[in-house]
């Protein structure tokens, strides 16, 4: 059964791309290129689902907001 997951992609201060799957807590990876990142996040999703044993709830992507706070 094919499932789709939203993936958040960011770039860190060292130039690595970082991918996170909000629907699967703890599911993330990094790579130097976007192509490699997409390959790695697919593998990470498959491994996380295998370990969890159950499928996560379907979430509808709404958007991304940037919030500024004094820290």
C-alpha positions as CSV (number, residue, x, y, z in Angstrom):
1,X,0.0,0.0,0.0
2,X,1.5,3.4,-1.0
3,X,1.3,6.3,1.5
4,X,2.3,9.9,1.0
5,X,4.1,11.8,3.7
6,X,4.9,15.5,4.0
7,X,8.6,16.2,4.4
8,X,10.1,19.4,5.8
9,X,13.5,20.2,4.2
10,X,15.8,22.7,5.8
11,X,19.5,23.6,5.3
12,X,21.8,23.8,8.3
13,X,24.7,26.1,9.0
14,X,27.2,23.5,7.7
15,X,25.4,23.3,4.3
16,X,23.7,20.0,5.0
17,X,20.1,19.5,3.9
18,X,17.9,18.1,6.8
19,X,14.6,16.3,6.2
20,X,12.0,15.7,8.9
21,X,8.6,13.9,8.6
22,X,6.2,15.7,11.0
23,X,3.7,12.7,11.0
24,X,6.4,10.3,12.2
25,X,8.1,11.6,15.4
26,X,11.9,11.0,15.3
27,X,11.9,10.4,11.5
28,X,14.7,12.5,10.0
29,X,17.9,12.4,8.1
30,X,20.5,14.6,6.4
31,X,22.6,14.8,3.2
32,X,24.8,17.1,1.2
33,X,22.5,17.0,-1.9
34,X,18.7,17.1,-2.3
35,X,18.8,14.0,-4.4
36,X,20.6,12.0,-1.7
37,X,18.4,13.5,0.9
38,X,15.2,12.3,-0.9
39,X,16.7,8.8,-1.2
40,X,17.6,8.7,2.5
41,X,14.3,10.1,3.8
42,X,12.4,7.4,1.8
43,X,14.6,4.8,3.5
44,X,14.1,6.5,6.9
45,X,10.3,6.5,6.5
46,X,10.3,2.8,5.6
47,X,12.4,2.0,8.6
48,X,10.4,4.1,11.0
49,X,7.1,2.5,9.8
50,X,8.6,-1.0,10.2
51,X,9.8,-0.3,13.8
52,X,6.4,1.4,14.8
53,X,4.4,-1.5,13.4
54,X,1.4,0.8,12.9
55,X,0.6,3.5,10.4
56,X,0.5,7.1,11.7
57,X,-2.7,9.1,11.5
58,X,-3.1,11.0,8.2
59,X,-2.5,14.7,8.7
60,X,-3.4,17.4,6.1
61,X,-0.6,19.8,5.3
62,X,-1.7,23.3,6.1
63,X,1.5,25.4,5.7
64,X,4.7,26.6,7.3
65,X,4.9,29.7,9.5
66,X,8.0,31.5,10.8
67,X,7.7,32.8,14.3
68,X,10.1,35.3,16.0
69,X,10.7,35.2,19.7
70,X,13.2,36.8,22.0
71,X,15.6,34.2,23.2
